[in-house]
Amino acid sequence: MTGFRGNGKSTELKRLKKMLEDSGCHVFLVNMLDYVLMTKPLALSDFILSLMAALNGQIEEHLPDLRPLSQSYWERLQTFLTSEVEIDKIDFGLKGGGATAKIGLKLKTDPEFKIKIQQHLEGHLTRLVEDAHNFVDDLVRQIRDQGNDPDKKIVLLVDSLEQIRGVGEDAESIYASVVELFSGQASNLCFPKLHVVYTVPPYLNVLAPNLGRILGGNPITRWPNIHVRKQDNTPDPYGINLMADIIENRFPEWQQVIPKETLSRLAFVSGGDLRNFFRLIRECAISLRNVRLSCPEASLDDPMVNRVIRQLSNELLPIAEEDARWMARIHQTKRAALPSEKNRPSLARFLDCNLIMNYQNGELWYDIHPLLIAELARFKENENGQC
């Protein structure tokens, strides 16, 4: 499952968890933000350890009877790392408990520890994966035995992996590591007797086409932006009204703060991105509150709204000339076409930074962020003037 950060995937996974549990499944939902350093390259070794730490966290919280199973896994892992792999100074603190939290925290916050794990386990991946698979197999069997249901379905929902971001000098290696993990190592991400749903970054589809073929044989489910605009960049009333309904469900008196036409405008300039939509509304409300400190009867006016929109627009800039030309083609064709293979990391960056967005109405199409359209038009005018 893929989609931009903040567009509702976590909410849908919680909904899925409830539906599956109502149908008789046992479901684990893990948030990998607590276990993965999202701005560094991700290798199979540290990912498997992070995933097992996340799963163990759920066991400790919800299945206390299975804690001995969890502790046994960490004991075997510590023996493996310190004797066979010879990584010094690995202490999971098993005697006092807390092994899951300790290794999860170190993998998330200690880049040196993460690199050390990756380097030392490079030649031991088969053993590491086998141990993880055996642990999951034991876990499934014990849950089924407890419920006296040998066919009970066990599901693991792995959230927040779409937030792995290419940042700074590591950007290209981060993108490459994500492709290697979910494409090159796809077979190692399957666990016997366990149904798994992974969230993945939206740029993964671009960097590794036809990925669904090796990830369970099903297409990756895309969670697109809300369809607030049509391909000719005119507003789509249906999508705009959906955005208003979202606010209505949270605060029915919203029109006391923001006029309907203003809310529609904010929905449109957000591009259907919920996180930016909420942010624009929040900033408008703060601006109005500040003005009402001295003028209690003031209402939200165009200068306030324009200032908030301009603030978001400025954060999307500057754009390099080469990127501007490419993005102009995307805006014109509605397709995320690659000039060449070497441009894949740049396209991943566009998607990662929300500079281009995807929509779906029958077929998938792309467009640049609505707030960049005027900027690209100015760039084109300047370029033509120079010619």
C-alpha positions in Angstrom: 0.0 0.0 0.0 1.4 3.4 -0.9 0.5 7.1 -0.7 1.8 10.4 0.4 2.4 11.1 4.1 -0.7 12.3 5.9 -3.3 11.3 3.3 -5.1 8.8 5.5 -3.3 5.4 5.2 -2.9 4.9 8.9 -6.6 5.6 9.5 -7.4 3.0 6.8 -5.1 0.5 8.3 -6.9 0.9 11.7 -10.2 0.4 9.9 -8.8 -2.7 8.2 -7.6 -4.0 11.5 -11.1 -3.7 13.0 -12.7 -5.3 9.9 -10.3 -8.3 10.0 -10.7 -8.7 13.8 -14.5 -8.7 13.4 -14.0 -11.5 10.8 -12.1 -13.7 13.3 -8.4 -12.8 12.4 -5.7 -11.9 14.9 -4.1 -8.6 13.8 -0.9 -6.9 14.8 -0.6 -3.2 13.7 2.9 -1.8 14.1 4.2 1.8 13.6 7.7 1.6 12.2 8.3 5.2 13.1 9.2 3.9 16.5 11.8 1.4 15.2 13.3 2.7 11.9 15.6 5.7 11.3 13.7 7.1 8.3 16.5 9.3 6.8 19.2 6.7 6.4 19.7 3.7 4.0 17.7 0.7 5.0 19.3 -2.8 4.7 17.5 -6.2 5.1 19.5 -6.9 8.3 18.4 -3.8 10.3 14.9 -3.9 8.8 14.3 -7.5 9.9 15.6 -6.6 13.4 13.4 -3.5 13.5 10.3 -5.5 12.3 10.9 -8.2 14.9 11.3 -5.5 17.6 8.0 -3.9 16.5 6.2 -7.3 16.5 7.7 -8.1 19.9 6.4 -4.8 21.2 2.9 -5.9 20.3 3.4 -9.2 22.0 4.6 -7.6 25.2 1.6 -5.2 25.2 -1.2 -7.5 24.1 -0.1 -11.1 24.6 1.7 -11.3 28.0 1.4 -15.1 28.0 3.7 -15.3 25.0 6.5 -13.2 26.6 8.7 -16.3 27.1 8.6 -16.9 23.4 9.7 -13.3 22.8 12.5 -13.4 25.3 13.7 -16.7 23.8 14.0 -15.0 20.4 16.1 -12.2 21.8 18.3 -14.6 23.8 19.1 -16.6 20.6 19.7 -13.4 18.7 22.1 -12.0 21.3 24.0 -15.3 21.3 24.1 -15.2 17.5 25.3 -11.6 17.3 28.0 -11.8 20.0 29.4 -15.2 19.3 28.9 -16.1 15.6 28.9 -12.6 14.1 31.2 -11.2 16.9 29.5 -7.8 17.3 30.9 -6.5 20.6 29.0 -4.5 23.3 25.5 -5.8 22.3 23.4 -6.0 25.5 19.7 -6.3 25.2 19.2 -6.2 28.9 17.3 -9.5 29.0 17.6 -10.0 32.7 15.8 -6.8 33.5 13.5 -7.0 30.4 13.1 -4.3 27.8 15.1 -6.0 25.0 12.6 -4.9 22.4 12.6 -1.3 23.4 16.4 -1.2 23.7 17.2 -2.5 20.2 14.3 -0.6 18.7 15.6 2.7 20.2 19.2 2.0 19.1 18.2 1.2 15.5 16.0 4.3 15.4 18.4 6.8 17.0 21.9 5.5 16.7 23.2 5.6 13.1 26.6 4.1 14.1 24.9 1.1 15.7 22.7 0.7 12.5 25.8 0.8 10.2 27.5 -1.7 12.5 24.6 -4.1 12.3 24.5 -3.8 8.5 28.2 -4.3 8.1 28.6 -7.3 10.4 25.5 -9.1 9.3 26.2 -8.8 5.6 27.4 -12.4 5.4 24.8 -13.8 7.8 21.5 -12.7 6.3 20.3 -16.2 5.7 20.6 -17.2 9.3 19.0 -13.9 10.5 16.0 -14.4 8.2 15.6 -18.0 9.2 15.6 -17.1 12.9 12.9 -14.4 12.2 10.8 -16.9 10.2 11.1 -19.5 12.8 10.0 -17.0 15.5 7.0 -16.0 13.5 6.1 -19.6 12.8 6.2 -20.3 16.6 4.2 -17.2 17.3 1.4 -18.2 14.8 1.3 -21.7 16.1 0.9 -20.6 19.7 -1.8 -18.1 19.0 -3.7 -20.8 17.1 -3.2 -23.2 20.0 -4.4 -20.7 22.5 -7.6 -20.1 20.6 -8.0 -23.8 19.7 -8.3 -22.7 16.0 -5.7 -24.4 13.7 -6.8 -22.3 10.8 -6.9 -18.9 12.4 -5.5 -16.2 10.2 -2.8 -14.0 11.6 -2.1 -10.6 10.0 0.7 -8.1 10.4 0.0 -4.5 9.2 3.3 -2.6 8.9 2.6 1.2 8.9 4.7 4.3 8.3 7.4 2.8 6.0 6.2 5.3 3.3 8.0 7.9 5.4 11.5 6.7 4.4 12.9 9.9 2.9 15.9 10.7 0.7 17.7 13.5 2.5 20.9 15.4 1.7 24.0 13.5 0.5 22.4 10.1 1.4 19.3 10.7 -0.8 20.3 8.5 -3.7 21.6 5.7 -1.5 18.4 5.8 0.5 16.2 5.5 -2.6 18.4 2.6 -3.8 18.2 0.8 -0.5 14.4 1.0 -0.5 14.3 -0.5 -4.0 16.8 -3.3 -3.0 14.7 -4.1 0.2 11.3 -4.3 -1.4 12.4 -5.6 -4.8 15.7 -7.4 -4.5 14.9 -8.8 -1.0 11.1 -9.2 -1.5 11.2 -13.0 -0.9 12.7 -12.4 2.6 9.8 -10.1 3.5 7.3 -12.9 3.3 6.7 -14.9 6.4 5.2 -18.4 6.5 1.6 -18.6 7.8 1.5 -14.8 8.3 -0.4 -12.3 6.1 1.6 -9.0 5.8 0.6 -5.6 4.5 3.5 -3.1 4.1 3.2 0.6 3.5 5.8 1.7 1.0 6.9 5.1 -0.3 5.1 6.5 -3.4 8.3 6.8 -5.3 8.9 3.0 -5.1 6.5 2.4 -8.0 8.6 4.7 -10.1 12.0 3.3 -9.2 10.8 -0.4 -9.4 8.1 -0.8 -12.0 5.8 -3.9 -11.8 6.8 -4.4 -8.2 3.4 -6.1 -7.4 4.5 -9.1 -9.4 7.1 -10.1 -6.7 5.2 -8.7 -3.7 2.5 -11.4 -3.4 1.4 -11.2 -7.0 -1.1 -8.4 -6.4 -0.8 -4.8 -7.6 0.3 -2.2 -5.0 -2.7 -0.4 -3.7 -2.3 3.3 -4.3 -3.9 5.8 -1.9 -4.1 8.9 -4.1 -4.7 12.5 -3.3 -8.4 13.5 -3.1 -9.5 14.5 -6.5 -9.9 18.2 -6.0 -9.0 19.1 -9.6 -9.4 17.8 -13.1 -6.7 17.3 -15.6 -7.4 20.8 -17.1 -6.7 22.2 -13.6 -10.2 23.3 -12.9 -11.8 22.4 -9.6 -13.6 19.1 -9.2 -16.7 19.9 -7.1 -17.0 16.4 -5.8 -13.5 16.3 -4.4 -13.8 19.8 -3.0 -17.0 18.8 -1.2 -15.3 15.7 0.3 -12.7 18.0 1.8 -15.4 20.1 3.3 -17.1 17.0 4.7 -13.9 16.1 6.4 -13.8 19.4 8.2 -17.6 19.2 8.9 -17.1 15.9 10.7 -14.4 17.4 12.9 -15.9 20.9 13.6 -19.5 21.4 12.4 -19.3 25.2 13.1 -16.4 25.7 10.8 -18.2 28.4 8.7 -18.1 30.6 11.8 -14.3 30.8 11.2 -13.8 30.2 7.5 -16.2 31.1 4.7 -17.3 28.3 2.4 -15.6 29.8 -0.7 -12.4 30.2 1.2 -12.4 26.6 2.4 -13.0 25.5 -1.2 -10.0 27.6 -2.3 -7.8 26.1 0.4 -8.9 22.6 -0.6 -8.0 23.3 -4.3 -4.5 24.9 -3.6 -3.7 21.9 -1.3 -3.9 19.7 -4.3 -6.0 17.2 -2.3 -3.2 16.7 0.2 -4.9 16.4 3.6 -1.9 17.3 5.7 -1.4 20.6 3.8 -5.1 21.2 3.8 -5.3 21.0 7.6 -2.1 23.1 7.9 -3.6 25.9 5.7 -6.8 25.9 7.8 -4.8 26.0 11.0 -2.7 28.9 9.9 -5.8 30.8 8.7 -7.5 30.3 12.1 -4.4 31.5 13.9 -4.2 34.6 11.7 -7.8 35.4 12.4 -7.3 34.9 16.2 -4.4 37.2 16.2 -6.4 39.9 14.4 -9.3 39.5 16.7 -7.2 40.3 19.7 -7.4 44.0 18.7 -10.5 43.8 16.5 -13.0 41.2 17.9 -15.4 41.6 15.0 -12.8 40.9 12.3 -13.4 38.1 9.8 -11.0 36.1 7.6 -10.2 38.2 4.6 -8.3 37.7 1.3 -5.0 39.3 2.6 -4.9 36.8 5.5 -5.6 33.9 3.2 -3.2 35.0 0.6 -0.4 35.3 3.2 -1.0 31.8 4.4 -1.0 30.3 0.9 2.1 32.3 0.0 3.9 30.9 3.0 3.2 27.3 1.8 4.1 28.2 -1.7 7.5 29.6 -0.7 8.4 26.4 1.0 8.2 24.6 -2.3 10.8 26.8 -3.8 13.3 27.3 -5.3 13.2 25.0 -8.3 16.3 24.3 -10.4 16.0 25.1 -14.1 16.3 21.5 -15.3 13.7 20.4 -12.7 11.4 23.2 -13.8 11.5 22.1 -17.5 10.8 18.5 -16.5 7.9 19.5 -14.2 6.4 21.6 -16.9 6.3 18.5 -19.1 4.6 16.6 -16.3 2.1 19.3 -16.0 1.4 19.3 -19.7 1.3 15.5 -20.2 -0.1 14.4 -16.8 2.5 11.6 -16.9 5.6 11.0 -14.8 7.7 10.2 -17.8 11.5 9.8 -17.3 13.9 11.6 -19.7 16.4 8.8 -18.9 17.1 6.1 -16.3 19.5 8.4 -14.5 16.6 10.7 -13.7 14.8 8.1 -11.5 16.2 9.6 -8.2 15.1 13.1 -9.2 11.6 11.8 -9.9 11.6 10.0 -6.5 12.5 13.3 -4.9 9.6 15.1 -6.7 7.2 12.5 -5.2 8.9 12.5 -1.9 8.7 16.2 -1.4 5.1 16.5 -2.8 6.2 18.6 -5.7 4.2 16.3 -7.9 1.0 14.5 -6.9 -0.9 11.6 -8.2 -4.7 11.2 -8.8 -6.9 8.4 -10.0 -10.2 8.5 -11.8 -10.2 5.5 -14.0 -6.4 5.7 -14.6 -3.5 7.0 -12.6 -2.3 10.5 -13.6 0.2 13.0 -12.2 0.4 16.7 -11.9 2.6 19.3 -10.2 1.5 20.9 -7.0 -1.1 23.6 -7.8 1.0 26.3 -6.1 3.9 25.6 -8.5 1.8 26.3 -11.7 2.2 30.1 -11.6 5.9 29.7 -10.7 6.6 27.5 -13.8 4.6 29.9 -16.0 6.9 32.7 -14.8 9.9 30.5 -15.5 8.7 29.8 -19.0 8.1 33.5 -19.7 11.6 34.4 -18.5 13.2 31.6 -20.5 11.3 32.7 -23.7 12.3 36.3 -23.0 16.0 35.3 -22.8 15.7 33.5 -26.1 
